[in-house]
Amino acid sequence: MNKKFCFKAILFSLLFASCANEKAGNQTLPVEPVDTVSVVVDTVPEVKEDTVVPLVADSQINLAASFYAGLNCDTLALSKDQNIAWAKYSKQIGDLKKKSFSTLAKADSLVGADMSDLRERCNFVFYPFSGPDFLYPISLFPDADYYFMVGLEPPGKMDTTINADKRYFDMYTKSLKIYMRSSFFRTLSMKNDFNSEEIDGTAPVISMLMAMKDCQIISTRDVEIDSTGAVVDAVGDKKRRMVEFKFFKKETPLHEQTLYYFSGNVNNQGFPQNLQTYLDTTLPKYEVVTYLKAASYLLHEAYFSKMRNIILDYSFAVLEDDSGIPYRFFKDNWDVQLYGKYVKPINIFKPKTYQTDLEEVYDTCSSIKPLPIRIGYNHQSNWCVARKKENK
């Protein structure tokens, strides 16, 4: 029998079967018996809509990050002397972590208790003047989709070579000492620490801090911002200014997160136009929390008004110490909660950075909450969390 006719007959039979189940009154057409042929149909396994493909970490990048974080060298063929040197280095890093991670745990607990609304709403953390400080934003806002960090120091080259030489261990230890003890990277030290053969920029340090926080790096790439504000692959041999990390935390293995580190001068005169375009087009799409710590009081200055205005315009909340945006900018359109104690800025900063209005609030307001951590420049620390009023 003609196969074309047979195929039509099969379809007609199916139509008849379907129609037979419908309500009375629907007409059906009689179908004469026909010969049938066997039809083989290629099938594709059904994929459920809720099926999620697990994220996969880059083994080499994570091996290097874990090695320099002092966490693991089991899979490496090190000599006896190298193993001894690494064990000593691992202990040094572990000792440095103790105080730092104790502070982080207290900060995490405070934010979880008092600022859970920020955590739940935030999906983009903006962190100007950060250096490679990854530990604080990931600890305070662990579930954001994006982290955008800005510093003067270049990201450098993300080298995954394992160097078990004492001079590498010494340089990594040196670069972390001040940070782990005082919660911030010192600008003058970073000029030397992140411009050497051992540590070429901030990217290697960010990767090791990711390892310390049980983050698994999926990929890294050199990127740049084009004239439209889009993040694209970096091209050419020009100096690297931006790096992208794709990663996930071990406890949330299906949640891909992205960190961008951008290197550049962000005073009014030097503010890169492509960065301005990126921030103007990207930040309005997200729920942005800006985090500021040990920001050298730069946002007190008129010549940093561009960055200050970006933060105030696009953030629904700002978490900072007094080295960030001056208190007076939060008086009208923001709800402010203060923590800790306010004391005069340390001597290396200009006297004009002292805020008499903020001092008055700390002296007279009964709603100041305790701050159980030392953070920023002074031994007595303060925090300000400013939430933008919804009707503004």
C-alpha positions in Angstrom: 0.0 0.0 0.0 1.1 3.6 -0.7 3.1 4.7 2.4 1.9 8.3 2.1 -1.7 7.2 2.1 -1.0 4.9 5.1 0.6 7.8 7.1 -2.5 9.9 6.5 -4.7 7.1 7.6 -2.9 6.8 10.8 -3.3 10.4 11.6 -7.0 10.2 10.7 -7.4 7.3 13.1 -5.8 9.3 15.9 -8.1 12.2 15.2 -11.0 9.8 15.4 -9.9 8.5 18.7 -9.5 12.0 20.1 -12.9 13.2 18.9 -14.7 10.1 20.3 -13.9 11.4 23.8 -15.5 14.8 23.2 -19.0 15.8 24.2 -22.0 14.5 22.3 -23.0 16.6 19.4 -19.6 16.8 17.9 -19.7 15.0 14.5 -17.1 12.4 13.6 -16.3 11.0 10.2 -16.2 7.2 9.5 -12.8 5.8 8.9 -12.4 2.6 6.9 -9.9 0.0 8.1 -6.5 0.4 6.5 -3.2 -1.5 6.3 -0.6 0.0 8.6 3.2 0.1 8.4 5.6 0.2 11.3 7.0 3.8 11.8 10.2 4.3 13.7 10.5 7.8 15.2 13.7 9.3 16.7 13.0 10.3 20.2 14.7 13.0 22.4 14.8 12.4 26.2 12.4 14.8 27.8 14.2 17.5 29.8 12.3 18.9 32.8 12.0 22.6 33.0 13.4 22.7 36.5 16.5 20.7 35.7 19.6 22.7 36.7 23.0 21.9 35.4 25.6 21.9 38.2 28.3 24.6 38.1 31.8 23.3 37.5 34.9 24.8 39.0 38.2 25.2 37.2 40.5 22.7 39.0 43.8 24.5 38.2 42.7 27.9 39.2 41.2 26.6 42.5 44.3 24.5 43.2 46.5 27.5 42.9 44.1 29.6 45.0 43.9 27.0 47.7 47.6 26.5 47.7 48.4 30.2 48.3 45.6 30.4 50.9 47.5 27.8 52.9 44.7 25.3 52.7 45.9 22.4 50.5 49.0 21.0 48.8 48.1 17.3 49.0 48.0 16.7 45.3 51.3 18.5 44.5 54.6 16.7 44.1 56.6 18.9 46.4 60.1 18.2 47.6 60.7 17.6 51.3 62.1 21.2 51.8 59.1 22.6 49.9 56.7 20.8 52.0 58.4 22.1 55.1 58.3 25.6 53.8 54.6 25.3 52.8 53.6 23.9 56.2 55.3 26.9 57.9 53.6 29.3 55.5 50.2 27.6 56.0 50.5 28.1 59.8 51.4 31.7 59.3 48.4 32.3 57.1 46.2 30.4 59.6 47.4 32.5 62.5 46.7 35.7 60.5 43.2 34.4 59.7 42.2 33.9 63.3 41.7 37.5 64.3 40.3 38.5 60.9 37.8 35.7 60.7 36.7 36.4 64.3 35.9 40.0 63.3 34.2 38.8 60.1 32.0 36.4 62.1 30.9 39.2 64.4 30.2 41.5 61.5 28.3 38.7 59.8 26.2 38.1 62.9 25.4 41.9 63.3 24.4 42.3 59.7 22.3 39.2 59.8 20.5 40.4 62.9 20.1 44.1 62.2 20.3 44.4 58.4 18.6 41.3 57.1 16.5 43.5 54.9 19.6 44.6 53.1 20.8 41.0 52.6 17.4 39.8 51.3 17.0 42.7 48.9 20.6 43.2 47.7 21.7 41.6 44.5 24.5 44.0 43.6 27.3 45.1 45.9 29.2 48.2 44.9 32.5 48.6 46.7 34.6 51.7 45.7 38.1 52.1 47.1 38.2 48.4 47.9 41.6 47.1 46.9 41.4 43.3 46.7 39.3 43.1 49.9 36.9 40.3 49.0 36.4 38.9 52.5 34.1 41.7 53.7 31.6 42.0 50.9 31.2 38.2 50.6 30.8 37.9 54.3 28.3 40.8 54.8 26.3 40.2 51.6 27.0 36.5 50.7 24.1 36.0 48.3 24.5 38.9 45.9 24.7 38.1 42.2 27.3 40.7 41.4 30.2 42.4 43.3 31.8 45.4 41.7 35.1 46.5 43.3 37.1 49.5 42.4 40.7 50.3 43.3 43.8 52.1 42.0 45.9 48.9 41.9 45.9 47.0 38.6 44.4 43.5 38.5 47.6 42.1 37.0 47.8 38.6 35.4 45.9 35.7 36.8 48.7 33.1 36.9 47.8 29.6 38.0 51.4 28.4 38.2 52.3 26.8 41.6 55.5 28.3 43.0 56.6 26.6 46.2 59.5 29.0 46.7 60.0 30.7 50.0 60.0 34.2 48.4 56.5 33.6 47.1 55.3 32.6 50.6 57.1 35.6 52.1 55.4 38.0 49.7 51.9 36.6 50.2 52.4 36.7 53.9 53.6 40.3 53.8 50.7 41.4 51.6 48.1 40.0 54.0 49.6 41.1 57.4 48.1 44.6 57.6 44.8 43.5 56.0 44.2 40.6 58.3 45.1 42.6 61.4 43.3 45.9 60.6 40.6 44.9 58.1 41.9 47.0 55.2 44.7 47.1 52.6 47.0 50.1 53.0 47.4 52.0 49.7 51.1 52.7 50.1 51.9 49.1 50.8 49.9 47.8 47.9 52.1 49.8 45.4 55.0 47.5 46.3 53.1 44.3 47.4 51.1 44.0 44.2 53.7 45.1 41.7 56.3 42.2 41.9 57.2 39.1 40.1 55.6 37.1 42.9 52.2 39.0 43.0 51.4 40.8 39.8 48.3 42.8 40.8 45.2 42.2 42.9 43.7 39.2 41.0 45.9 36.5 42.7 45.1 37.9 46.1 41.4 38.0 45.4 41.5 34.3 44.3 43.2 33.2 47.5 40.7 35.1 49.6 38.0 33.4 47.6 39.5 30.0 48.6 39.5 31.1 52.3 35.8 31.7 52.0 35.1 28.3 50.4 34.3 29.8 47.0 34.9 27.8 43.9 36.2 29.7 40.9 34.5 28.8 37.6 36.5 31.1 35.4 38.5 34.3 35.2 39.0 36.5 32.2 40.5 39.9 31.4 37.7 42.2 30.4 37.0 45.8 29.7 34.1 48.2 29.4 33.3 49.4 25.9 31.8 52.8 24.9 28.2 51.5 25.4 28.9 50.4 29.0 29.0 46.6 28.1 31.6 44.3 29.7 33.5 42.6 26.9 36.7 40.6 26.4 39.8 42.7 26.7 41.7 43.0 23.5 45.2 44.1 22.6 48.3 44.5 24.7 47.2 47.5 26.6 47.5 47.6 30.4 44.9 45.4 32.1 42.3 47.4 34.0 39.6 44.9 34.8 39.2 41.3 35.7 36.1 39.1 36.0 35.6 36.2 38.3 32.8 33.7 38.0 32.4 31.6 41.1 30.0 29.8 43.5 30.1 29.1 47.2 30.3 25.5 48.3 27.1 25.9 50.3 25.2 27.3 47.3 26.6 25.2 44.4 23.9 26.2 41.9 24.1 29.9 42.4 26.6 31.5 40.0 28.1 34.8 41.2 30.2 37.4 39.5 32.9 39.7 40.8 34.4 42.5 38.8 37.5 44.3 39.9 38.1 47.6 38.0 41.3 49.6 38.3 41.2 53.3 37.8 41.3 56.8 39.2 37.8 57.8 40.1 38.2 61.5 41.0 36.1 63.9 38.9 38.9 64.7 36.5 40.2 61.1 36.0 36.9 59.3 36.2 36.8 56.9 33.1 33.9 57.6 30.8 33.4 54.0 30.1 33.0 53.3 33.8 30.6 56.2 34.1 28.5 54.7 31.3 28.6 51.2 32.8 27.4 52.4 36.2 24.7 54.7 34.7 23.3 51.9 32.6 23.8 48.9 34.9 23.2 50.0 38.5 19.5 51.1 37.9 18.7 47.5 36.9 19.7 46.1 40.3 19.1 46.4 44.0 22.4 48.0 45.0 24.1 48.2 48.4 27.2 50.3 48.5 29.9 49.3 51.0 32.6 51.7 52.1 35.5 51.0 54.5 38.8 52.8 55.1 38.0 55.0 52.1 40.5 57.6 53.0 37.8 60.3 53.4 38.0 60.9 49.6 34.2 61.2 49.3 34.4 64.2 51.7 36.1 66.1 48.9 34.4 68.1 46.2 36.6 66.5 43.5 35.1 63.1 44.3 31.5 64.3 43.8 30.9 62.1 40.7 31.5 58.9 42.7 29.6 60.3 45.7 26.6 61.1 43.5 26.6 57.7 41.8 26.4 56.0 45.2 23.6 58.3 46.4 21.6 58.0 43.2 21.8 54.3 42.6 22.0 52.7 46.1 19.0 51.7 48.1 21.4 51.4 51.1 24.9 52.4 52.1 26.9 50.7 54.8 30.1 52.6 55.8 32.4 53.9 58.4 33.0 57.7 58.8 35.7 57.6 56.1 33.0 57.2 53.5 30.2 59.7 52.6 29.8 62.5 55.2 26.8 62.2 57.4 25.3 65.4 56.2 24.4 63.8 52.8 22.1 61.4 54.6 20.1 63.8 56.7 17.1 64.4 54.4 16.3 61.4 52.2 17.7 58.6 54.2 16.9 56.7 57.4 20.1 56.3 59.3 21.2 53.9 62.1 24.5 54.5 63.8 26.8 52.0 65.6 29.8 52.2 67.8 31.7 55.3 68.8 32.7 58.3 66.7 36.2 59.8 67.4 38.4 62.1 65.5 40.1 60.7 62.4 43.6 59.6 62.7 46.3 62.2 62.3 47.3 61.5 58.7 43.9 62.7 57.5 43.0 66.4 57.2 41.3 68.0 60.2 38.4 69.0 58.0 37.3 65.4 57.7 36.1 65.6 61.3 32.4 65.9 61.3 31.0 68.0 64.1 27.4 67.2 63.2 28.1 63.5 63.4 29.8 64.0 66.8 26.7 65.8 68.0 24.5 62.9 67.0 26.7 60.4 68.7 26.8 62.6 71.9 23.0 63.2 72.1 21.2 60.3 70.3 19.9 57.5 72.5 19.5 55.0 69.6 23.2 54.4 68.9 23.8 50.7 68.9 27.0 49.0 70.0 29.6 47.8 67.4 31.3 44.7 68.6 34.2 44.9 66.1 37.1 47.0 65.2 36.8 48.1 61.6 38.5 50.9 59.6 41.3 53.2 60.8 40.6 53.9 64.5 40.7 51.6 67.5 37.2 52.8 68.3 35.1 52.1 65.3 31.8 53.2 63.9 29.3 52.1 61.3 26.5 53.9 59.6 23.8 52.1 57.7 21.7 54.5 55.6 18.5 53.2 54.0 17.0 55.4 51.2 13.4 56.5 52.0 11.1 54.7 49.7 9.1 57.9 48.8 12.2 59.7 47.6 
